[in-house]
């Protein structure tokens, strides 16, 4: 009687390598979706934390009877002494809010503690994204640095938020600025050294509502109804503040209300 022995065939090296290659490609494709989602959730969590911290500090400053604004118009809204459309901080407010926060480093518009030396050439503070005339923070969905139209390749004029920049101990940066319908607060949850440095992803915007006539003093997230009540002109489909989309707002706008992605602030805080 003959015995037949069957030798079990294993995988060849080529087959193993091909299989591993396929697994690697599938895993890479999955990670390209999963990692941004994880990062986005982390940024939203940091946004909520920073908002709570700064909002609490603002409440403490108000309780100390510190004036927020330089002047108020006849409707009680925050304005500048020189311009009825620009909201300017009082001289006492910025030092007061700085003392209320856990600050690791800071810079401001004064010559002594400026955030830059001479524009883009020599930066003193690497964590700051406002070291030249146009902010280095870009609109949501904008990847190109090209500037064919003559506007800012990133979008926002740094005067919107370069009055005071605070690097907090947790690594986030809080900017205070003055411009149209201001004053404004911009939060970079992981500071400029990390990125993506994009409105609506790791950079978020608040409007400080300071209305003495209505006794309203609080931080309003960009895109919330409370901003439109105080500033009806901002409720405009061309403004990025009206929604959380790269298709809403301007890619080369110069104010924090117009840039695409700004409206994401309210959306994420309400999630």
VENKA-V45214 format. One record per residue. N is the residue number from 0. RES is the residue in three letters. NEAR is the number of other ideal C-beta (glycine too) atoms within 12 Angstrom. D_LAST is the distance of its C-alpha to the last C-alpha in Angstrom with 1 decimal. Layout:
# VENKA-V45214
n=(N N)
res=(RES RES)
near=(NEAR NEAR)
d_last=(D_LAST D_LAST)
This chain:
# VENKA-V45214
n=(0 1 2 3 4 5 6 7 8 9 10 11 12 13 14 15 16 17 18 19 20 21 22 23 24 25 26 27 28 29 30 31 32 33 34 35 36 37 38 39 40 41 42 43 44 45 46 47 48 49 50 51 52 53 54 55 56 57 58 59 60 61 62 63 64 65 66 67 68 69 70 71 72 73 74 75 76 77 78 79 80 81 82 83 84 85 86 87 88 89 90 91 92 93 94 95 96 97 98 99 100 101 102 103 104 105 106 107 108 109 110 111 112 113 114 115 116 117 118 119 120 121 122 123 124 125 126 127 128 129 130 131 132 133 134 135 136 137 138 139 140 141 142 143 144 145 146 147 148 149 150 151 152 153 154 155 156 157 158 159 160 161 162 163 164 165 166 167 168 169 170 171 172 173 174 175 176 177 178 179 180 181 182 183 184 185 186 187 188 189 190 191 192 193 194 195 196 197 198 199 200 201 202 203 204 205 206 207 208 209 210 211 212 213 214 215 216 217 218 219 220 221 222 223 224 225 226 227 228 229 230 231 232 233 234 235 236 237 238 239 240 241 242 243 244 245 246 247 248 249 250 251 252 253 254 255 256 257 258 259 260 261 262 263 264 265 266 267 268 269 270)
res=(UNK UNK UNK UNK UNK UNK UNK UNK UNK UNK UNK UNK UNK UNK UNK UNK UNK UNK UNK UNK UNK UNK UNK UNK UNK UNK UNK UNK UNK UNK UNK UNK UNK UNK UNK UNK UNK UNK UNK UNK UNK UNK UNK UNK UNK UNK UNK UNK UNK UNK UNK UNK UNK UNK UNK UNK UNK UNK UNK UNK UNK UNK UNK UNK UNK UNK UNK UNK UNK UNK UNK UNK UNK UNK UNK UNK UNK UNK UNK UNK UNK UNK UNK UNK UNK UNK UNK UNK UNK UNK UNK UNK UNK UNK UNK UNK UNK UNK UNK UNK UNK UNK UNK UNK UNK UNK UNK UNK UNK UNK UNK UNK UNK UNK UNK UNK UNK UNK UNK UNK UNK UNK UNK UNK UNK UNK UNK UNK UNK UNK UNK UNK UNK UNK UNK UNK UNK UNK UNK UNK UNK UNK UNK UNK UNK UNK UNK UNK UNK UNK UNK UNK UNK UNK UNK UNK UNK UNK UNK UNK UNK UNK UNK UNK UNK UNK UNK UNK UNK UNK UNK UNK UNK UNK UNK UNK UNK UNK UNK UNK UNK UNK UNK UNK UNK UNK UNK UNK UNK UNK UNK UNK UNK UNK UNK UNK UNK UNK UNK UNK UNK UNK UNK UNK UNK UNK UNK UNK UNK UNK UNK UNK UNK UNK UNK UNK UNK UNK UNK UNK UNK UNK UNK UNK UNK UNK UNK UNK UNK UNK UNK UNK UNK UNK UNK UNK UNK UNK UNK UNK UNK UNK UNK UNK UNK UNK UNK UNK UNK UNK UNK UNK UNK UNK UNK UNK UNK UNK UNK UNK UNK UNK UNK UNK UNK UNK UNK UNK UNK UNK UNK)
near=(3 4 5 6 6 6 6 6 7 8 12 10 10 10 13 13 13 14 15 15 14 14 14 14 14 14 15 14 13 14 15 14 14 14 15 17 15 14 23 25 19 22 35 28 22 32 39 24 25 42 33 21 29 38 30 20 32 35 21 19 32 28 13 18 13 26 23 41 32 27 26 26 23 11 17 20 33 41 32 25 18 12 18 19 19 28 41 37 39 31 18 18 34 41 24 26 39 31 18 26 35 22 27 20 25 34 35 30 25 16 10 10 22 26 40 27 15 13 17 18 10 14 22 21 28 20 32 37 43 43 29 27 20 31 42 38 45 39 44 39 25 34 15 15 14 15 16 10 13 10 22 32 26 39 44 49 32 38 29 45 44 40 42 37 45 43 32 31 17 24 26 40 45 50 51 47 40 43 36 32 40 43 45 49 48 54 50 41 40 31 34 34 20 23 20 29 35 39 52 42 37 40 51 51 58 41 48 49 39 41 27 22 16 17 12 24 33 28 40 36 38 53 38 34 20 27 36 24 19 31 35 15 19 35 23 23 16 21 33 47 48 33 27 34 24 26 20 32 40 35 33 27 37 28 44 54 45 37 49 41 48 51 44 41 45 32 28 35 30 17 16)
d_last=(76.7 74.3 71.0 68.2 65.6 62.3 60.5 56.7 55.2 52.3 49.8 51.3 49.7 48.9 47.0 45.0 44.1 43.0 40.9 39.2 38.7 36.9 34.7 33.9 33.0 30.7 29.0 28.7 27.1 24.6 23.8 23.3 20.2 19.1 19.6 17.5 14.5 15.2 15.7 12.5 10.6 13.2 12.8 9.1 10.4 13.4 11.7 10.2 13.6 15.6 14.0 14.9 18.3 19.2 18.1 20.2 23.1 23.0 23.4 26.3 28.0 27.8 29.3 32.1 33.0 32.3 32.1 29.2 30.9 34.4 35.1 33.8 34.9 36.4 33.0 31.9 29.5 29.5 32.1 34.7 38.3 39.3 36.7 35.1 32.1 31.1 29.3 31.1 30.5 33.4 35.6 34.7 30.9 30.2 32.6 31.1 27.4 28.7 30.5 27.4 25.5 26.5 28.0 29.7 31.0 30.9 32.6 33.0 35.0 38.2 41.0 41.1 37.6 36.6 34.0 36.6 40.3 41.2 38.3 37.3 40.5 40.0 36.6 36.8 33.1 31.7 28.2 28.2 27.2 29.0 32.6 34.1 34.0 31.2 28.1 27.7 24.0 23.7 21.7 19.1 21.3 24.5 26.6 30.1 31.8 34.4 35.0 37.2 36.4 37.1 33.6 31.4 30.6 27.3 26.6 26.1 29.1 28.9 30.3 26.7 25.9 29.1 30.4 29.2 27.4 26.5 26.1 24.5 25.8 22.7 23.2 20.7 22.3 21.8 23.7 25.1 26.7 28.4 28.8 28.3 26.1 25.5 25.3 22.4 20.6 19.5 17.9 18.9 17.1 20.1 22.9 25.0 27.0 24.3 22.4 21.4 21.5 19.6 17.4 13.9 14.5 15.8 16.8 14.7 16.3 16.6 19.3 21.2 22.1 25.5 27.5 30.4 31.5 28.4 27.9 24.4 23.5 19.9 17.5 15.6 12.9 14.4 13.4 12.9 15.5 17.2 18.5 20.1 21.8 23.4 24.0 24.5 26.0 22.7 21.4 23.3 22.4 24.1 21.7 18.9 17.0 16.7 14.3 12.8 15.8 19.1 20.9 19.8 21.7 24.6 25.5 28.3 27.2 28.2 25.7 22.1 21.2 22.7 21.6 19.6 16.1 15.8 13.4 10.7 10.3 8.8 6.5 5.2 5.6 3.8 0.0)
